Amino acid sequence: MELSIGELLMVALVIVVLFGPDKLPSIARDLGQGVRKMRGAMEDIKTEILKETDNPVSEIKREIQQVKKAAEENLNPLNDFYNNDPLAENSSATPEKPAAKPVDDENFSGPVSR
């Protein structure tokens, strides 16, 4: 809502004529208090809305972190096998990677059978 200076002066003049100059300070004070109360109520509503919208977001973030953690722990299906292997001397040690066969090794420079 845009009011020009002329329109503001016209409104001020009408207020002075209707209520008189002696009541003008009390009207301005009451108007100021009303505006402050309205701003306070709007701020309370805003913070309440932000609280309510923040809770689901934080719960979703927490759930995502739990899923990520579970996925990282259970990513390798052989973890259960290695952890529960009764024949392993040290079940907490990671298993050794099997050596590559000469056929699979691209750098192998041994004799070639034809």
All heavy atoms as an XYZ file, in Angstrom:
878
protein
N       0.841     -1.160      0.000
C       0.000      0.000      0.000
C       0.897      1.238      0.000
O       1.676      1.455      0.921
C      -0.868     -0.021      1.265
C      -1.834      1.094      1.358
S      -3.028      0.711      2.626
C      -2.924      2.165      3.603
N       0.819      1.992     -1.043
C       1.661      3.170     -1.184
C       0.814      4.432     -1.048
O      -0.208      4.582     -1.709
C       2.354      3.148     -2.542
C       3.291      1.971     -2.698
C       3.962      1.974     -4.057
O       4.052      3.046     -4.676
O       4.379      0.903     -4.492
N       1.237      5.298     -0.154
C       0.561      6.578      0.039
C       1.554      7.688     -0.251
O       2.693      7.660      0.224
C       0.035      6.721      1.470
C      -1.054      5.747      1.912
C      -1.361      5.943      3.386
C      -2.308      5.945      1.092
N       1.120      8.663     -1.004
C       1.990      9.803     -1.271
C       1.951     10.759     -0.076
O       1.140     10.614      0.848
C       1.546     10.518     -2.545
O       0.282     11.128     -2.336
N       2.834     11.736     -0.099
C       2.896     12.696      1.005
C       1.587     13.482      1.098
O       1.088     13.759      2.196
C       4.104     13.642      0.822
C       5.388     12.824      0.969
C       4.072     14.775      1.832
C       6.655     13.617      0.732
N       1.023     13.821     -0.031
C      -0.239     14.553     -0.029
C      -1.362     13.758      0.607
O      -2.175     14.300      1.376
N      -1.414     12.456      0.302
C      -2.451     11.598      0.888
C      -2.255     11.464      2.396
O      -3.219     11.453      3.172
C      -2.440     10.230      0.209
C      -2.909     10.274     -1.239
C      -2.702      8.957     -1.969
O      -1.833      8.159     -1.542
O      -3.414      8.731     -2.959
N      -1.001     11.333      2.841
C      -0.728     11.252      4.279
C      -1.146     12.535      4.994
O      -1.711     12.485      6.105
C       0.759     10.973      4.523
C       1.253      9.564      4.200
C       2.768      9.473      4.365
C       0.579      8.546      5.093
N      -0.861     13.681      4.398
C      -1.274     14.952      5.011
C      -2.792     15.058      5.076
O      -3.344     15.568      6.070
C      -0.688     16.128      4.223
C       0.821     16.325      4.366
C       1.291     17.441      3.435
C       1.191     16.632      5.801
N      -3.479     14.571      4.062
C      -4.944     14.610      4.048
C      -5.505     13.740      5.176
O      -6.428     14.150      5.888
C      -5.471     14.130      2.700
C      -6.977     14.213      2.572
S      -7.603     15.887      2.693
C      -7.133     16.506      1.105
N      -4.942     12.530      5.369
C      -5.387     11.639      6.440
C      -5.124     12.283      7.793
O      -5.976     12.250      8.695
C      -4.704     10.252      6.320
C      -4.953      9.403      7.554
C      -5.165      9.535      5.073
N      -3.947     12.881      7.974
C      -3.619     13.544      9.243
C      -4.579     14.690      9.520
O      -5.028     14.879     10.664
C      -2.176     14.044      9.202
N      -4.909     15.458      8.505
C      -5.845     16.576      8.667
C      -7.235     16.090      9.064
O      -7.871     16.657      9.958
C      -5.912     17.389      7.368
C      -6.794     18.632      7.393
C      -6.239     19.645      8.392
C      -6.912     19.225      6.015
N      -7.709     15.009      8.458
C      -9.017     14.444      8.792
C      -9.028     13.946     10.235
O      -9.999     14.166     10.979
C      -9.401     13.317      7.810
C     -10.613     12.543      8.289
C      -9.618     13.877      6.419
N      -7.944     13.315     10.669
C      -7.865     12.812     12.050
C      -7.898     13.969     13.039
O      -8.602     13.916     14.054
C      -6.591     11.944     12.234
C      -6.746     10.636     11.474
C      -6.325     11.669     13.709
C      -5.515      9.771     11.450
N      -7.169     15.040     12.738
C      -7.152     16.203     13.635
C      -8.535     16.831     13.701
O      -9.009     17.222     14.780
C      -6.088     17.226     13.172
C      -6.243     18.559     13.916
C      -4.696     16.666     13.392
N      -9.221     16.938     12.569
C     -10.553     17.549     12.547
C     -11.557     16.679     13.295
O     -12.391     17.176     14.058
C     -11.007     17.811     11.090
C     -12.487     18.194     11.033
C     -10.145     18.874     10.448
N     -11.499     15.352     13.078
C     -12.477     14.454     13.709
C     -12.280     14.342     15.224
O     -13.241     14.366     15.986
C     -12.418     13.071     13.081
C     -13.013     12.928     11.673
C     -12.809     11.502     11.180
C     -14.493     13.258     11.682
N     -11.024     14.166     15.664
C     -10.783     13.877     17.074
C     -10.278     15.073     17.863
O     -10.288     15.055     19.089
C      -9.799     12.705     17.210
C     -10.313     11.430     16.609
C      -9.796     10.946     15.419
C     -11.331     10.724     17.220
C     -10.272      9.769     14.875
C     -11.804      9.547     16.675
C     -11.279      9.068     15.486
N      -9.746     16.062     17.210
C      -9.224     17.235     17.905
C      -7.777     17.070     18.278
O      -7.296     15.947     18.477
N      -7.071     18.161     18.426
C      -5.634     18.091     18.721
C      -5.333     17.578     20.127
O      -4.251     17.049     20.366
C      -5.155     19.531     18.543
C      -6.366     20.381     18.569
C      -7.532     19.516     18.213
N      -6.255     17.701     21.063
C      -5.986     17.241     22.422
C      -6.045     15.719     22.548
O      -5.393     15.138     23.405
C      -6.943     17.894     23.411
C      -8.400     17.684     23.030
O      -8.662     17.441     21.835
O      -9.266     17.750     23.934
N      -6.802     15.034     21.692
C      -6.896     13.569     21.746
C      -5.855     12.892     20.843
O      -5.670     11.677     20.899
C      -8.285     13.111     21.290
C      -9.358     13.352     22.271
C     -10.089     12.083     22.429
C     -11.089     12.228     23.563
N     -11.553     10.953     23.955
N      -5.168     13.644     20.008
C      -4.211     13.084     19.043
C      -3.084     12.283     19.710
O      -2.774     11.176     19.256
C      -3.649     14.218     18.181
C      -2.998     13.810     16.872
C      -3.958     13.015     16.013
C      -2.515     15.032     16.129
N      -2.452     12.736     20.806
C      -1.387     11.935     21.442
C      -1.888     10.591     21.975
O      -1.209      9.570     21.840
C      -0.885     12.813     22.578
C      -1.268     14.186     22.199
C      -2.533     14.061     21.410
N      -3.075     10.561     22.567
C      -3.581      9.282     23.093
C      -3.935      8.330     21.948
O      -3.717      7.115     22.065
C      -4.787      9.521     24.003
O      -5.866     10.054     23.253
N      -4.449      8.847     20.849
C      -4.758      7.985     19.688
C      -3.467      7.403     19.116
O      -3.400      6.217     18.800
C      -5.534      8.786     18.627
C      -6.941      9.121     19.137
C      -5.623      7.999     17.325
C      -7.714     10.059     18.230
N      -2.435      8.242     18.997
C      -1.147      7.765     18.468
C      -0.548      6.706     19.389
O      -0.011      5.686     18.925
C      -0.186      8.937     18.304
N      -0.648      6.915     20.713
C      -0.122      5.948     21.684
C      -0.869      4.614     21.576
O      -0.260      3.547     21.534
C      -0.223      6.527     23.093
C       0.407      5.668     24.154
C       0.421      6.307     25.543
N      -0.769      7.091     25.873
C      -0.813      8.425     25.936
N       0.261      9.153     25.686
N      -1.934      9.063     26.253
N      -2.192      4.673     21.515
C      -2.996      3.447     21.378
C      -2.704      2.727     20.063
O      -2.625      1.499     20.020
C      -4.483      3.771     21.476
C      -4.890      4.257     22.860
O      -4.121      4.012     23.817
O      -5.975      4.876     22.971
N      -2.538      3.511     19.003
C      -2.222      2.914     17.703
C      -0.859      2.222     17.736
O      -0.693      1.120     17.217
C      -2.266      3.988     16.616
C      -2.113      3.513     15.179
C      -3.250      2.584     14.794
C      -2.069      4.710     14.240
N       0.121      2.855     18.380
C       1.459      2.262     18.513
C       1.430      0.967     19.314
O       2.091     -0.018     18.961
N       0.669      0.956     20.411
C       0.555     -0.261     21.220
C      -0.104     -1.384     20.427
O       0.304     -2.546     20.511
C      -0.248      0.021     22.487
C       0.495      0.836     23.514
C      -0.384      1.188     24.711
O      -1.597      0.971     24.711
N       0.246      1.745     25.747
N      -1.123     -1.014     19.656
C      -1.793     -2.030     18.827
C      -0.865     -2.621     17.788
O      -0.852     -3.835     17.558
N      -0.051     -1.755     17.172
C       0.907     -2.247     16.165
C       1.943     -3.152     16.825
O       2.304     -4.209     16.287
C       1.574     -1.054     15.440
C       2.745     -1.517     14.597
C       0.555     -0.333     14.569
N       2.442     -2.782     18.015
C       3.414     -3.624     18.722
C       2.829     -4.981     19.093
O       3.483     -6.017     18.958
C       3.904     -2.911     19.986
C       5.134     -2.076     19.724
C       5.719     -1.501     21.007
N       5.415     -0.067     20.963
C       4.640      0.577     21.823
N       4.109     -0.043     22.835
N       4.406      1.868     21.683
N       1.590     -4.982     19.570
C       0.939     -6.256     19.916
C       0.764     -7.125     18.684
O       0.962     -8.345     18.735
C      -0.419     -6.000     20.571
C      -0.328     -5.516     21.991
C      -1.704     -5.327     22.593
C      -1.613     -4.789     24.005
N      -2.941     -4.593     24.595
N       0.404     -6.500     17.564
C       0.210     -7.256     16.327
C       1.534     -7.856     15.854
O       1.581     -9.010     15.435
C      -0.372     -6.339     15.248
C      -0.766     -7.083     14.011
S      -2.105     -8.206     14.338
C      -3.388     -7.351     13.508
N       2.613     -7.064     15.935
C       3.932     -7.588     15.539
C       4.360     -8.733     16.452
O       4.929     -9.722     16.005
C       4.976     -6.478     15.584
C       4.885     -5.541     14.413
C       6.011     -4.541     14.433
N       5.893     -3.613     13.331
C       6.610     -2.516     13.209
N       7.500     -2.189     14.128
N       6.447     -1.727     12.171
N       4.112     -8.586     17.759
C       4.462     -9.659     18.696
C       3.687    -10.935     18.406
O       4.248    -12.040     18.449
N       2.399    -10.785     18.104
C       1.583    -11.963     17.783
C       2.073    -12.620     16.504
O       2.151    -13.852     16.411
C       0.117    -11.565     17.652
N       2.442    -11.818     15.512
C       2.949    -12.370     14.248
C       4.275    -13.099     14.478
O       4.515    -14.154     13.899
C       3.128    -11.255     13.212
C       1.837    -10.658     12.713
S       0.832    -11.851     11.822
C       1.779    -12.003     10.347
N       5.127    -12.546     15.339
C       6.408    -13.189     15.640
C       6.186    -14.514     16.373
O       6.868    -15.508     16.100
C       7.277    -12.240     16.471
C       8.709    -12.674     16.597
C       9.441    -12.676     15.270
O       9.131    -11.842     14.393
O      10.327    -13.529     15.108
N       5.229    -14.540     17.307
C       4.909    -15.786     18.012
C       4.403    -16.842     17.044
O       4.800    -18.016     17.118
C       3.855    -15.540     19.096
C       4.398    -14.741     20.262
O       5.639    -14.644     20.393
O       3.574    -14.214     21.036
N       3.544    -16.448     16.140
C       3.019    -17.395     15.143
C       4.152    -17.898     14.258
O       4.239    -19.096     13.953
C       1.901    -16.728     14.306
C       0.673    -16.484     15.171
C       1.549    -17.574     13.095
C      -0.384    -15.630     14.504
N       5.036    -16.992     13.861
C       6.164    -17.372     12.995
C       7.073    -18.382     13.694
O       7.460    -19.393     13.101
C       6.948    -16.121     12.618
C       8.105    -16.363     11.695
C       8.811    -15.045     11.386
C      10.050    -15.267     10.575
N      10.757    -13.985     10.332
N       7.419    -18.135     14.969
C       8.296    -19.067     15.684
C       7.610    -20.414     15.907
O       8.255    -21.458     15.825
C       8.751    -18.486     17.029
O       7.607    -18.098     17.789
C       9.672    -17.308     16.836
N       6.315    -20.391     16.157
C       5.582    -21.648     16.351
C       5.569    -22.468     15.058
O       5.760    -23.685     15.083
C       4.157    -21.344     16.811
C       3.390    -22.552     17.264
C       3.957    -23.167     18.527
O       4.535    -22.442     19.347
O       3.834    -24.394     18.681
N       5.345    -21.802     13.946
C       5.348    -22.499     12.655
C       6.729    -23.065     12.368
O       6.870    -24.205     11.909
C       4.882    -21.555     11.525
C       3.396    -21.278     11.659
C       5.190    -22.144     10.149
C       2.869    -20.219     10.709
N       7.786    -22.294     12.652
C       9.147    -22.775     12.423
C       9.475    -23.967     13.310
O      10.159    -24.899     12.893
C      10.158    -21.657     12.627
C      10.176    -20.572     11.553
C      11.149    -19.468     11.925
C      10.527    -21.164     10.202
N       8.989    -23.948     14.561
C       9.209    -25.098     15.455
C       8.546    -26.349     14.891
O       9.128    -27.428     14.883
C       8.636    -24.819     16.844
C       9.497    -24.009     17.739
C       8.815    -23.901     19.098
C       9.478    -22.923     19.997
N       8.760    -22.796     21.278
N       7.316    -26.200     14.456
C       6.567    -27.351     13.959
C       7.160    -27.890     12.660
O       7.166    -29.089     12.433
C       5.099    -26.986     13.747
C       4.361    -26.702     15.034
C       4.335    -27.902     15.966
O       4.191    -29.034     15.491
O       4.459    -27.688     17.182
N       7.655    -27.005     11.809
C       8.238    -27.484     10.553
C       9.647    -27.993     10.762
O      10.133    -28.798      9.974
C       8.242    -26.380      9.475
O       8.975    -25.259      9.964
C       6.841    -25.975      9.109
N      10.340    -27.545     11.799
C      11.706    -27.986     12.048
C      11.747    -29.401     12.597
O      12.645    -30.169     12.289
C      12.398    -27.030     13.015
C      13.876    -27.343     13.160
O      14.488    -27.710     12.134
O      14.411    -27.227     14.269
N      10.785    -29.783     13.421
C      10.791    -31.115     14.027
C      10.760    -32.234     12.986
O      11.572    -33.139     13.070
C       9.636    -31.246     15.021
C       9.886    -30.451     16.284
O      11.015    -30.120     16.584
N       8.836    -30.139     17.008
N       9.858    -32.226     12.020
C       9.880    -33.303     11.036
C      11.170    -33.330     10.224
O      11.672    -34.399      9.898
C       8.675    -33.010     10.139
C       7.765    -32.187     10.963
C       8.666    -31.396     11.868
N      11.726    -32.173      9.933
C      12.956    -32.130      9.157
C      14.095    -32.768      9.951
O      14.860    -33.573      9.420
C      13.297    -30.682      8.756
C      14.679    -30.592      8.136
C      12.253    -30.142      7.796
N      14.206    -32.438     11.221
C      15.276    -33.023     12.023
C      15.063    -34.522     12.216
O      16.025    -35.286     12.233
C      15.382    -32.320     13.372
O      14.195    -32.483     14.116
N      13.808    -34.951     12.339
C      13.536    -36.381     12.448
C      13.906    -37.102     11.160
O      14.488    -38.197     11.189
C      12.063    -36.615     12.766
C      11.679    -36.197     14.175
C      10.179    -36.313     14.422
O       9.493    -36.967     13.626
O       9.717    -35.750     15.422
N      13.609    -36.513     10.029
C      13.960    -37.119      8.742
C      15.468    -37.186      8.593
O      16.008    -38.213      8.149
C      13.315    -36.332      7.585
C      11.795    -36.521      7.606
C      13.882    -36.775      6.237
C      11.054    -35.616      6.655
N      16.186    -36.128      8.969
C      17.644    -36.140      8.897
C      18.218    -37.236      9.779
O      19.151    -37.940      9.395
C      18.211    -34.784      9.314
C      18.026    -33.707      8.283
C      18.615    -32.389      8.767
C      18.390    -31.282      7.760
N      18.931    -30.004      8.240
N      17.664    -37.392     10.982
C      18.137    -38.425     11.897
C      17.902    -39.823     11.305
O      18.767    -40.692     11.376
C      17.427    -38.260     13.244
C      18.023    -39.050     14.349
C      17.450    -38.735     15.738
N      16.092    -38.235     15.780
C      15.770    -36.963     16.067
N      16.707    -36.079     16.318
N      14.509    -36.576     16.109
N      16.737    -40.025     10.697
C      16.440    -41.313     10.060
C      17.398    -41.590      8.900
O      17.860    -42.719      8.719
C      14.991    -41.338      9.562
C      13.956    -41.393     10.666
C      13.973    -42.698     11.429
O      14.279    -43.740     10.828
O      13.702    -42.671     12.640
N      17.698    -40.569      8.112
C      18.624    -40.735      6.985
C      20.000    -41.128      7.494
O      20.653    -42.010      6.928
C      18.686    -39.441      6.142
C      17.376    -39.259      5.381
C      19.866    -39.472      5.178
C      17.253    -37.940      4.676
N      20.458    -40.501      8.577
C      21.758    -40.849      9.144
C      21.770    -42.294      9.649
O      22.758    -43.011      9.469
C      22.113    -39.887     10.284
C      22.416    -38.488      9.831
C      23.613    -38.432      8.904
O      24.561    -39.204      9.026
N      23.562    -37.518      7.946
N      20.676    -42.732     10.263
C      20.606    -44.112     10.736
C      20.647    -45.098      9.579
O      21.307    -46.136      9.657
C      19.343    -44.317     11.566
C      19.385    -43.633     12.912
C      18.077    -43.778     13.669
O      17.083    -44.254     13.136
N      18.066    -43.331     14.925
N      19.950    -44.775      8.496
C      19.945    -45.660      7.326
C      21.331    -45.707      6.701
O      21.815    -46.779      6.322
C      18.878    -45.196      6.303
C      19.036    -45.913      4.980
C      17.491    -45.419      6.868
N      22.006    -44.555      6.599
C      23.358    -44.527      6.048
C      24.310    -45.373      6.895
O      25.118    -46.134      6.366
C      23.881    -43.088      5.981
C      23.348    -42.297      4.831
C      23.975    -40.911      4.821
C      23.451    -40.059      3.701
N      24.050    -38.706      3.707
N      24.193    -45.235      8.212
C      25.068    -45.989      9.103
C      24.817    -47.489      8.961
O      25.755    -48.281      8.886
C      24.837    -45.545     10.549
C      25.758    -46.189     11.545
C      25.503    -45.657     12.937
C      26.398    -46.347     13.947
N      26.108    -45.892     15.311
N      23.554    -47.879      8.899
C      23.221    -49.293      8.741
C      23.700    -49.815      7.393
O      24.182    -50.945      7.288
C      21.718    -49.489      8.877
N      23.591    -48.998      6.362
C      24.031    -49.419      5.027
C      25.544    -49.596      4.993
O      26.051    -50.534      4.372
C      23.588    -48.407      3.980
N      26.280    -48.716      5.668
C      27.736    -48.843      5.687
C      28.170    -50.094      6.445
O      29.121    -50.760      6.060
C      28.358    -47.600      6.322
C      28.277    -46.373      5.442
C      28.745    -45.115      6.157
O      29.102    -45.199      7.356
O      28.743    -44.055      5.515
N      27.472    -50.412      7.521
C      27.827    -51.588      8.312
C      27.481    -52.878      7.584
O      28.195    -53.863      7.672
C      27.113    -51.547      9.661
C      27.617    -50.455     10.568
C      26.787    -50.330     11.828
O      25.784    -51.060     11.961
O      27.140    -49.502     12.676
N      26.380    -52.879      6.880
C      25.895    -54.096      6.245
C      26.150    -54.119      4.751
O      25.546    -54.904      4.036
C      24.396    -54.257      6.508
C      24.101    -54.369      7.984
O      24.898    -54.924      8.720
N      22.979    -53.841      8.409
N      27.056    -53.288      4.262
C      27.284    -53.197      2.827
C      27.923    -54.468      2.282
O      27.552    -54.944      1.218
C      28.165    -51.988      2.522
C      28.295    -51.598      1.077
C      26.918    -51.283      0.505
C      29.184    -50.381      0.932
N      28.857    -55.054      3.004
C      29.544    -56.252      2.542
C      28.826    -57.477      3.095
O      28.837    -57.721      4.288
C      30.996    -56.227      3.017
C      31.819    -57.336      2.406
O      31.290    -58.198      1.700
N      33.110    -57.307      2.665
N      28.219    -58.307      2.231
C      27.495    -59.476      2.737
C      28.419    -60.541      3.327
O      27.970    -61.408      4.055
C      26.752    -60.002      1.507
C      27.455    -59.428      0.342
C      28.080    -58.153      0.794
N      29.710    -60.471      3.042
C      30.636    -61.452      3.590
C      31.081    -61.108      5.015
O      31.779    -61.900      5.640
C      31.865    -61.567      2.682
C      31.578    -62.129      1.288
C      32.850    -62.123      0.467
C      31.007    -63.522      1.369
N      30.680    -59.934      5.518
C      31.052    -59.567      6.890
C      30.561    -60.605      7.893
O      31.291    -60.977      8.800
C      30.482    -58.203      7.256
C      31.295    -57.069      6.681
O      32.422    -57.267      6.248
N      30.727    -55.883      6.676
N      29.337    -61.085      7.736
C      28.814    -62.094      8.652
C      29.624    -63.382      8.561
O      29.905    -64.029      9.564
C      27.341    -62.387      8.353
C      26.452    -61.224      8.726
O      26.861    -60.420      9.589
O      25.348    -61.124      8.168
N      30.010    -63.764      7.374
C      30.783    -64.994      7.193
C      32.132    -64.877      7.879
O      32.548    -65.763      8.617
C      30.977    -65.288      5.702
C      31.888    -66.453      5.452
C      31.449    -67.753      5.664
C      33.185    -66.256      5.026
C      32.290    -68.825      5.450
C      34.032    -67.317      4.812
C      33.591    -68.613      5.021
N      32.829    -63.772      7.644
C      34.162    -63.616      8.226
C      34.094    -63.428      9.736
O      34.964    -63.877     10.464
C      34.896    -62.437      7.589
C      35.270    -62.689      6.149
C      34.938    -61.779      5.161
C      35.950    -63.838      5.773
C      35.276    -62.002      3.844
C      36.290    -64.083      4.455
C      35.948    -63.158      3.492
O      36.281    -63.378      2.200
N      33.064    -62.759     10.205
C      32.947    -62.534     11.644
C      32.516    -63.786     12.395
O      32.834    -63.953     13.562
C      31.953    -61.408     11.924
C      32.480    -60.061     11.485
O      33.688    -59.875     11.378
N      31.582    -59.142     11.214
N      31.805    -64.695     11.748
C      31.301    -65.894     12.416
C      32.060    -67.158     12.015
O      31.633    -68.246     12.339
C      29.817    -66.076     12.100
C      28.985    -64.941     12.646
O      29.315    -64.378     13.677
N      27.917    -64.604     11.950
N      33.172    -67.053     11.322
C      33.933    -68.209     10.861
C      34.673    -68.843     12.045
O      35.586    -68.239     12.603
C      34.926    -67.782      9.780
C      35.617    -68.964      9.134
O      35.200    -70.110      9.403
O      36.566    -68.748      8.363
N      34.275    -70.052     12.465
C      34.934    -70.676     13.626
C      36.343    -71.154     13.303
O      37.151    -71.360     14.191
C      34.026    -71.860     13.970
C      33.292    -72.156     12.708
C      33.184    -70.873     11.964
N      36.691    -71.339     12.026
C      38.007    -71.822     11.654
C      39.049    -70.709     11.586
O      40.241    -70.989     11.575
C      37.942    -72.528     10.292
C      36.995    -73.747     10.244
C      36.939    -74.292      8.835
C      37.437    -74.807     11.221
N      38.621    -69.504     11.517
C      39.556    -68.390     11.413
C      40.269    -68.198     12.749
O      39.674    -68.276     13.810
C      38.822    -67.118     11.031
N      41.588    -67.959     12.675
C      42.365    -67.755     13.894
C      41.996    -66.425     14.539
O      41.800    -66.346     15.732
C      43.852    -67.769     13.564
C      44.350    -69.111     13.095
C      45.809    -69.036     12.702
O      46.498    -68.081     13.091
O      46.267    -69.933     11.999
N      41.929    -65.426     13.729
C      41.593    -64.103     14.237
C      40.432    -63.592     13.397
O      40.622    -63.105     12.296
C      42.805    -63.171     14.141
C      42.561    -61.849     14.824
O      41.489    -61.638     15.384
N      43.532    -60.966     14.764
N      39.223    -63.714     13.932
C      38.038    -63.367     13.149
C      37.908    -61.875     12.927
O      37.192    -61.450     12.042
C      36.778    -63.912     13.814
O      36.631    -63.321     15.081
N      38.616    -61.061     13.717
C      38.502    -59.617     13.535
C      39.408    -59.123     12.413
O      39.256    -58.019     11.937
C      38.811    -58.886     14.833
O      40.160    -59.113     15.185
N      40.394    -59.942     12.000
C      41.296    -59.524     10.929
C      40.588    -59.625      9.588
O      39.747    -60.486      9.374
C      42.545    -60.404     10.918
N      40.943    -58.754      8.700
C      40.340    -58.790      7.370
C      40.981    -59.915      6.572
O      42.179    -60.174      6.692
C      40.548    -57.451      6.638
O      41.953    -57.186      6.565
C      39.848    -56.329      7.365
N      40.216    -60.603      5.756
C      40.764    -61.718      4.988
C      41.726    -61.215      3.910
O      41.607    -60.103      3.419
C      39.524    -62.360      4.358
C      38.523    -61.257      4.317
C      38.812    -60.389      5.498
N      42.692    -62.076      3.604
C      43.666    -61.707      2.581
C      43.027    -61.828      1.207
O      42.215    -62.717      0.955
C      44.881    -62.629      2.667
C      45.681    -62.455      3.938
C      46.891    -63.373      3.957
O      47.279    -63.859      2.876
O      47.426    -63.591      5.032
N      43.441    -60.938      0.338
C      42.940    -60.962     -1.024
C      43.691    -62.058     -1.774
O      44.919    -62.121     -1.720
C      43.172    -59.595     -1.679
C      42.594    -59.488     -3.041
C      42.801    -58.090     -3.591
C      42.244    -58.010     -4.993
N      42.476    -56.689     -5.578
N      42.990    -62.955     -2.464
C      43.683    -64.021     -3.183
C      44.539    -63.440     -4.309
O      44.196    -62.426     -4.917
C      42.555    -64.892     -3.744
C      41.339    -64.042     -3.679
C      41.556    -63.033     -2.615
N      45.659    -64.089     -4.543
C      46.580    -63.625     -5.587
C      45.938    -63.816     -6.955
O      45.175    -64.756     -7.184
C      47.884    -64.409     -5.507
N      46.256    -62.917     -7.858
C      45.694    -62.992     -9.205
C      46.336    -64.141     -9.969
O      47.532    -64.408     -9.847
C      45.928    -61.687     -9.939
N      45.560    -64.823    -10.771
C      46.074    -65.906    -11.599
C      46.832    -65.287    -12.766
O      46.507    -64.192    -13.218
C      44.926    -66.759    -12.117
C      44.158    -67.457    -11.018
C      43.022    -68.248    -11.612
C      42.185    -68.895    -10.516
N      41.031    -69.596    -11.052
N      47.826    -65.979    -13.284
C      48.582    -65.432    -14.420
C      47.675    -65.108    -15.621
O      47.940    -64.176    -16.357
C      49.580    -66.530    -14.763
C      49.734    -67.310    -13.504
C      48.425    -67.207    -12.789
N      46.607    -65.864    -15.779
C      45.716    -65.612    -16.911
C      44.984    -64.279    -16.725
O      44.776    -63.532    -17.687
C      44.692    -66.762    -17.050
C      43.707    -66.469    -18.149
C      45.401    -68.077    -17.273
N      44.616    -63.957    -15.482
C      43.880    -62.733    -15.199
C      44.785    -61.512    -15.069
O      44.330    -60.387    -15.192
C      43.088    -62.885    -13.906
C      42.042    -63.983    -14.016
O      41.596    -64.231    -15.152
O      41.693    -64.565    -12.969
N      46.079    -61.746    -14.817
C      47.015    -60.649    -14.606
C      47.497    -60.110    -15.939
O      48.141    -60.822    -16.713
C      48.180    -61.124    -13.757
C      49.051    -59.983    -13.269
O      48.688    -58.817    -13.541
O      50.082    -60.267    -12.626
N      47.225    -58.845    -16.218
C      47.624    -58.234    -17.487
C      49.137    -57.989    -17.533
O      49.727    -57.921    -18.604
C      46.896    -56.909    -17.686
C      45.417    -57.065    -17.828
C      44.694    -55.716    -17.877
O      45.363    -54.678    -17.785
O      43.463    -55.743    -18.013
N      49.768    -57.858    -16.410
C      51.202    -57.565    -16.350
C      52.057    -58.827    -16.310
O      53.289    -58.724    -16.260
C      51.509    -56.708    -15.126
C      50.783    -55.374    -15.178
O      50.576    -54.827    -16.251
N      50.395    -54.872    -14.022
N      51.475    -59.974    -16.320
C      52.225    -61.226    -16.268
C      53.020    -61.395    -17.545
O      52.504    -61.321    -18.652
C      51.269    -62.403    -16.050
C      51.980    -63.725    -15.875
C      52.685    -63.991    -14.712
C      51.973    -64.672    -16.875
C      53.335    -65.193    -14.550
C      52.626    -65.873    -16.717
C      53.302    -66.123    -15.540
N      54.331    -61.618    -17.398
C      55.198    -61.742    -18.586
C      55.850    -63.104    -18.658
O      56.966    -63.250    -19.106
C      56.252    -60.643    -18.566
O      57.039    -60.797    -17.395
N      55.162    -64.132    -18.224
C      55.692    -65.492    -18.250
C      55.484    -66.156    -19.618
O      55.053    -65.518    -20.587
N      55.819    -67.433    -19.704
C      55.656    -68.136    -20.984
C      54.182    -68.227    -21.363
O      53.290    -68.346    -20.527
C      56.233    -69.523    -20.702
C      56.208    -69.672    -19.231
C      56.307    -68.284    -18.651
N      53.930    -68.179    -22.643
C      52.582    -68.233    -23.157
C      52.424    -69.563    -23.893
O      53.226    -69.924    -24.732
C      52.302    -67.058    -24.130
C      50.919    -67.156    -24.721
C      52.548    -65.748    -23.445
N      51.390    -70.313    -23.524
C      51.138    -71.591    -24.224
C      50.165    -71.352    -25.341
O      49.206    -70.593    -25.201
C      50.609    -72.630    -23.239
O      49.378    -72.180    -22.703
N      50.432    -72.054    -26.480
C      49.540    -71.859    -27.627
C      48.809    -73.102    -27.959
O      49.067    -74.157    -27.925
C      50.336    -71.408    -28.819
C      50.916    -70.047    -28.533
C      51.654    -69.582    -29.723
N      52.409    -68.420    -29.318
C      52.510    -67.334    -29.995
N      51.945    -67.241    -31.142
N      53.185    -66.340    -29.566
